[in-house]
């Protein structure tokens, strides 16, 4: 059964195979530590902290 043009095996290897997931784990840990300690890059702060608008005009 193809899924978006790839086989189930290809999908599993790319998205769920543990060694391929290890590539994104250390950067995620590092980013979490940066955010928790408040050392986030200043010029990105308005884009990250801005509330997202909703269709009703409020903010999320």
C-alpha positions as CSV (number, residue, x, y, z in Angstrom):
1,X,0.0,0.0,0.0
2,X,1.8,3.2,-1.1
3,X,1.6,6.2,1.1
4,X,2.2,9.5,-0.6
5,X,4.3,7.8,-3.3
6,X,6.5,5.7,-0.9
7,X,6.1,2.2,0.5
8,X,5.2,1.5,4.1
9,X,8.7,0.2,4.7
10,X,10.3,3.4,3.4
11,X,7.9,5.5,5.5
12,X,8.8,3.5,8.6
13,X,12.6,3.8,8.1
14,X,12.5,7.5,7.6
15,X,10.0,8.5,10.3
16,X,10.1,5.7,13.0
17,X,13.5,3.9,12.7
18,X,15.4,4.9,15.9
19,X,18.8,5.7,14.3
20,X,17.1,8.2,11.9
21,X,15.3,9.8,14.9
22,X,18.6,10.2,16.8
23,X,19.7,12.9,14.4
24,X,17.0,15.3,15.6
25,X,17.1,14.4,19.3
26,X,20.3,16.4,20.4
27,X,19.3,19.6,18.6
28,X,15.8,19.3,20.2
29,X,17.4,18.8,23.7
30,X,19.7,21.8,23.1
31,X,16.8,24.0,21.9
32,X,14.7,23.1,24.9
33,X,17.6,24.0,27.2
34,X,18.1,27.3,25.5
35,X,14.4,28.1,25.8
36,X,14.2,27.0,29.5
37,X,17.2,29.1,30.5
38,X,15.8,32.2,28.7
39,X,18.8,32.5,26.3
40,X,16.7,32.5,23.2
41,X,17.9,34.8,20.3
42,X,16.4,38.3,20.9
43,X,15.5,39.1,17.3
44,X,13.4,36.0,17.0
45,X,11.5,36.6,20.2
46,X,8.7,38.7,18.7
47,X,7.9,36.0,16.1
48,X,7.9,33.1,18.6
49,X,6.1,34.8,21.4
50,X,3.4,36.6,19.3
51,X,-0.1,35.1,19.8
52,X,-1.5,33.4,16.8
53,X,-4.7,35.1,15.5
54,X,-7.9,33.0,15.3
55,X,-10.7,33.3,12.8
56,X,-12.9,35.0,15.5
57,X,-10.4,37.8,16.1
58,X,-9.0,36.5,19.4
59,X,-5.6,35.0,20.1
60,X,-4.5,31.5,21.0
